[in-house]
Amino acid sequence: MKDFYFILIFIIAFQRLCFSQEDLSKDYSIEFKKAREVSTSFNLNSTTRSRDDRLAKIMVKCKVKALDKKPVDSNGFSLVDTVNKLRYRFVEYGGYLPITIFVPNERTNRVLKEKILNENGEEYKSIPDYDPDVYDSFEDYSISGYKNVEIPINFGNKRNPRKSVTYYTPTPFKKFTATMYFLVIMDQKEPNFELYYHDQKIDNFEIDFK
């Protein structure tokens, strides 16, 4: 009889455990791994540079699982500064598989939010494409009382600037590492950060800035 009660309790507990795990999210699972300050002028895994002393650069990594097996909305990530009431869009993103020989390691594409044309009214060939058909969800999850911060990238130079905010195509992998780089404003109160995906907080953290 004791064995029967033990089995019954185990079954009920197992059912509750499975239900709670499924209840976390039906679409995705995101695990925060690390965040740290990186150089604004040089990084082996990032092409974005900044010479603005008011900005610092933060790298954030997460493990992502697409539970519904659909492409993940890359632009759903945002970095929220709860002290200064700012919500940052990343300036650079990558969704990476573990290193493999036969499968491409990264398959997201950068997209211009604003069209950049040359003197002849033609698009440049050496910069990301402007493609309004790629949906950008960043502003869909704005937070009341917070200012959205989108820092444009200069694909030209100081004398001939070619600037646009950028975003990314969906990440097609079922399990991958999301690596994001954010440029954050430093001439204000010491920030406290929270990482969001859509309207859900993933984790909070502080950065020991140099």
N, C-alpha and C positions, 0 to 999 in steps of 0.2 A: 504493500500500500504506500509506503514511504517513497518507493521508487516511482510509483505512478504520479504522486504529487510533485516530485522533483522534475519529472519529464514535462508535466503540465505547466509548471512555473517556467521552465526553460523555454517551452514553446511560446508562451505569452511574452516573455522578455525578448525573445528573438524577433517576434512579430513587431513589437514596439520599436526595437532597434532598427529593423529594416524600414519601418514607416518613417522614423525620424531622419534617417539617412536620405530617403527619397524626398522628404519634405524640405531639405536644405535648398535644393533647386532641381527643377525638372530639365533644365536646359544645359547647365554647365557647372563645373566645379573648379574653383580657383584657389590656389594655395600661395600665399605670399612667401617669398624666399629671402630676399634681402634688398636693401637700399643703401646707397652710399653716394657721397659726392665724388665726382670725377672731374678731370681737367676740361676747361671750356675750350682749350686750344688744341689738345691732342688726345686721341683715344683710338686704340687699334680697331675697336668694333663700332665706332661712330664717326660719321662724316661731318656732322654739324659742328661748326665752330662759332665762337662769340668773342669779340674784343671789348664788350661792354662790361666794365667793372661792377656795374650794378646787378649783374646776373651771375648766378651760380648754376652749375649743371648737376643734376641728380640722375643716377641710373637705378632703375627698379626692375626686379625680376620676379616672375610668378610662374608657377606650374599650372597649366590649364588643361581641363578635360572637357570636350564637347559631348555631353551625355546624350543629346538628341542626334548626334552625328551630323549636324549641320555646320556649315562654316561659321566661325566665331566673328562677331562684330569687333574688328580691331579698334575702332574709334570709340568704343564704349568705355575705355579706361580714362580716368581723370585723376589728377592729384589735387587734393583739397587742402588749403591752408586755413585751419580753423581760427587762427589768431587774427590774421589780416583779412579774412573773409574773401579769399580768392580761390578760384577753381581753374586749374591749368590743363590745357591740352598738351600732349607730348609733342616734341619737335621731331622725334625720330622713333621708329618702332620696328621690331622684327619678331616674327613668330617662327621659332626654330625647332626642328626635330633633332634628336641625337644624331651625331655624325654617321652617315651611311653612304655606301658606294652607289647604290642603285636608285635612291630616291632623292630628289632635290631637297636640300636642307632648309630652304626658306623660299616661300612663294607668295609673299605679299608685295604689292606695288604701291609706290608713293604717288599721290595725285595732287595736283594744284587746285586750291580752292578758288583762286582768281586766275583768269587767263593772262598770260604774258606774251606780248607780241613784239616783233622787231620793227624797224623803221618802215618795212614794206607791208606791215600788217599781217605777217606770217608768224606761226608759232616756232619757237626755237626747237631744234632737234636734240640738243644736248641736256635738256632738263626734263623733269617729269611731265607727263601729259596732263592737260586739263580735260576732265571727263565728268560732266555733270550727271551721267548715268550711274556713277558710283555713289551710293548714298552715304551721307555724312550724318551720324547720329549724335555728335557731340553736344549740340545745343538742345537736343530733346530731353536731356537729363540735367538741365540747369537747376541750381539750388537757390531757393528764395533767400535773398539777402546777401548772396555771393556774386562777385563779378567774375565772368568768364575771361580768362587771359589766353589769347592766342598769339604767339610770337611768330611773325613771318620769317621765312628763310630767304636770304639774298643769294640768288643763283648767278648773279653778276659780280660786280665789284663796286668799290666805293665811288668811282667816277661814273660808272654805268650800272646802277642797281637794277636788278630784276627780282622783285620781292613778291612772295605769296605765302600765305598760310598753307600748310600741307596736311593731308590726311591719307588714310591707307585703305586698300582693298581688303575684304574679309580674309581671315586666316583659314585655309582649307583643312588643316590637320585635326585629327580627333584628340591627340595628346601632344602637347608641345610646350616649350618655354617661351613666354612672352617677355621680351626685353624692351624697356621703354626709357627714353631720355627726355627729361624735362628741364627747361630753363626757368629758374625761379628768381623773383625779384628780392634783392637783399637789403635795400636802403629803407627798411621799415622795421616793425617789431619782430623779435625772434619768432620764427614760425613753428607751428606744430602741424604735422602732415597726416592726412588720411588718404588711403588709396581706395578709389571707388571703381566699380564696374557697373555701368548704368546707374541705377539709384540705390545700389547695395554697397555698403562699406565692406571692404575686404580686410583691411587691417589699418592700424595707426602706428606711426613711428616718428622718431626725432632724428635729425642729422647733426652730427658733430662737424660743423663747418670749420674749415681751416682759417 
